[in-house]
C-alpha cells in the first residue's frame, strides 16, 4: 500500500513545479501554526523520514527527491528547521546526523544518501553546508 501511495504521489509531482512547491511549502512553518499544529503532508514526510520503519524512511526520501527538480526547490528545502530535544536544527544537519549513525539500517541509509545527493546536486549552498559538516566528510 505504501509503495502504491508513493507511486501516485510521484506521478503527481513529476515535471509539475507548482505541485512540488506546494509540497515543499508544507515543510516550512506558517504564520497559522499553533502550539499543536495540524498534520500536513510535509510533517508526515518528516515523521516518516526520521521514524523507525526503514521502508517508510526510504519512501519519504524518494518522495522528497521527486520534489527537488528545480534549484529553487533545493534552496527552499535548506530553510526547513526541525525541533529537537536541544532546540532547533536544520534538516540537512539532521539527515547528516542520521547517515552518520553506525546502527542505521541499509534501506534507511540508502534513502537518506539518495536524498542528500540529489539535494546538493546543482545547489552550491547545500553542498557548502554538507561539506562544512566535519563529521560527515570524515567518512
C-alpha positions in Angstrom: 0.0 0.0 0.0 2.8 2.4 0.9 4.5 1.8 -2.5 1.2 2.5 -4.3 0.8 5.8 -2.4 4.4 6.7 -3.2 3.9 5.9 -6.9 0.7 8.0 -7.0 2.4 11.0 -5.3 5.4 10.8 -7.5 3.2 10.9 -10.6 1.6 14.0 -9.1 5.0 15.7 -8.6 6.9 14.7 -11.8 7.5 17.7 -14.0 5.0 19.8 -12.1 6.9 22.5 -10.4 3.7 24.1 -8.8 2.8 20.8 -7.1 6.5 20.4 -5.9 6.4 23.9 -4.5 3.1 23.2 -2.7 4.6 20.1 -1.1 7.7 21.9 0.0 5.7 24.7 1.4 4.1 22.2 3.8 7.6 21.6 5.3 8.0 25.3 6.3 6.4 26.8 9.3 3.4 29.1 8.6 2.0 32.0 10.5 -1.1 30.0 11.2 0.8 27.3 13.2 -0.2 27.0 16.8 1.2 25.0 19.7 -0.4 21.8 18.3 -0.2 22.3 14.5 -2.4 20.1 12.3 -0.7 17.4 10.3 0.5 18.4 6.9 2.0 16.4 4.1 5.4 17.9 5.0 5.1 16.9 8.6 4.1 13.4 7.7 7.0 13.1 5.3 9.4 14.3 8.0 7.9 11.9 10.5 8.5 9.1 8.0 12.0 10.3 7.2 13.1 10.2 10.9 10.8 7.3 12.0 11.8 3.8 13.0 10.5 2.0 9.9 13.1 1.6 7.1 10.6 1.3 4.3 8.7 4.5 5.4 12.1 6.3 5.6 13.0 5.2 2.2 9.6 6.1 0.7 9.8 9.6 2.3 13.3 10.1 1.0 12.2 9.1 -2.6 9.2 11.4 -2.4 11.3 14.3 -1.3 13.7 13.6 -4.1 10.8 13.8 -6.6 10.0 17.4 -5.3 13.6 18.6 -5.9 13.7 19.1 -9.6 14.4 22.8 -9.5 17.4 24.6 -7.9 14.9 26.9 -6.2 13.3 23.9 -4.5 16.6 22.7 -3.3 17.4 26.1 -1.9 13.9 26.3 -0.3 14.5 23.0 1.5 17.5 24.5 3.2 15.1 26.7 5.1 13.4 23.8 6.9 14.2 23.8 10.6 13.3 20.9 12.9 12.7 21.0 16.6 14.9 18.7 18.6 15.5 18.0 22.2 18.3 20.6 22.1 16.4 23.3 20.3 16.2 23.7 16.5 18.4 22.3 13.8 18.4 22.3 10.0 17.0 19.4 8.0 20.4 18.8 6.3 22.1 18.6 9.7 19.6 16.1 11.0 19.9 14.0 7.9 23.7 14.1 8.1 23.5 13.0 11.8 21.2 10.1 10.8 23.5 9.0 8.0 26.5 9.0 10.4 24.6 6.7 12.8 26.5 3.4 12.7 23.4 1.3 13.5 21.3 2.7 10.7 19.6 0.1 8.5 20.9 -0.1 4.9 17.5 0.8 3.4 17.3 4.0 5.6 20.9 4.9 4.8 20.4 4.5 1.1 17.3 6.6 1.1 18.9 9.4 3.1 22.1 9.3 1.0 20.0 9.5 -2.2 18.1 12.5 -0.8 21.3 14.2 0.2 23.0 13.6 -3.2 20.0 14.9 -5.2 19.6 17.8 -2.8 23.2 19.1 -3.2 23.4 18.5 -6.9 23.4 22.0 -8.6 22.8 23.6 -5.2 26.1 25.3 -4.1 24.6 26.4 -0.8 23.5 22.9 0.1 26.9 21.5 -1.0 28.7 24.0 1.2 26.6 23.2 4.2 27.2 19.5 3.7 31.0 20.0 3.3 31.1 22.1 6.5 29.9 19.1 8.5 33.3 17.7 9.6 31.8 14.5 11.0 30.1 13.8 7.7 33.1 14.4 5.4 35.4 12.3 7.6 33.7 9.2 6.3 
